[in-house]
Amino acid sequence: MIRQTSMRFSGEEYTFTSEDVSRISRDVPPERITQYFVELHGRRYPPKQLIRLVTGTRKKFNSANARSALTRLGFVVKSQ
């Protein structure tokens, strides 16, 4: 099932689906994990990297917001 969620930061709203996150991360290598990660395509991605990829923004937002959005989409966020 494809789920959809929205995030608002820096005055802009971004709406995306679980499929968007999966698709856009498929060919992108993961960045270094500091604490939290989501496993996709057999690799561990930092939540903030996935949100930056799917929204296309470099605006500041916190990890808790990224983890919350990914959880709403059905992804399991784990801690190292």
N, C-alpha and C positions, 0 to 999 in steps of 0.2 A: 504494500500500500504506500502510495506517495503522500507525504505529509507536507504542509506548508506552514511557514512561520514568518514573522516580521521582527525587525530590530530597528530601533531608532537611536542614532547617536550623531552628535554634532548637528542637530536640527534636521537631519535627513532620515527618511524611512526606507528600509530595504526589505523586500519580500523575496523569499526564495524557498525552494523545496528540497526535500531529502535527495531527490534525483539530481538536482542542480549541484549539490555538494559532492555527490558521488562522481558525477560526470566530470566536473571541472578539476577534481583532484587526481583523476586517473593517470594523467601523464606528467604530474608534477612531483618532484622528489620532496619528501618531508624535510622540514627544518628540524633543528635540534629540539629535543623535548626537555623542558625544565621541570615540569611536575605532572601536568595532565596531558592525556592523549586520547584520540579516537582512532580505532583501527579500521582502515579502509584498504582494500586491494592488497591485503597482506602486509601493510606498512602502518606505522604509528605516526599520526599527524598531531601537531599541537592545535588545540581548538581555535586559537586566534588566527593561525595560518589559514585554516579552512574558511573562516568567516571573511578574512581579507580576500581570499580567492573568489568566493561566491558573490561578494558584494562589489569587488573591484575597487575598494577604498583603502586608503592608507591613513584614514582619520583614526584618532585615538578612541579606544574602547577598552573595557577591562575584560579579563579572562572569565570572570563570573558570568558576564553577559553572553560571552561566546559559548561557554559550557551550557548555559540555560537554553539558548537557542538550539544548539545541537541536540540536547536532550528532548526538547519539544518535537524535534523532527524524528525522534526514535533512535538516535545514535546513543551508544553506551560510552560515557566519558569515564575513563579510568585514571588512577593516579599511579605514578611509578613507585 
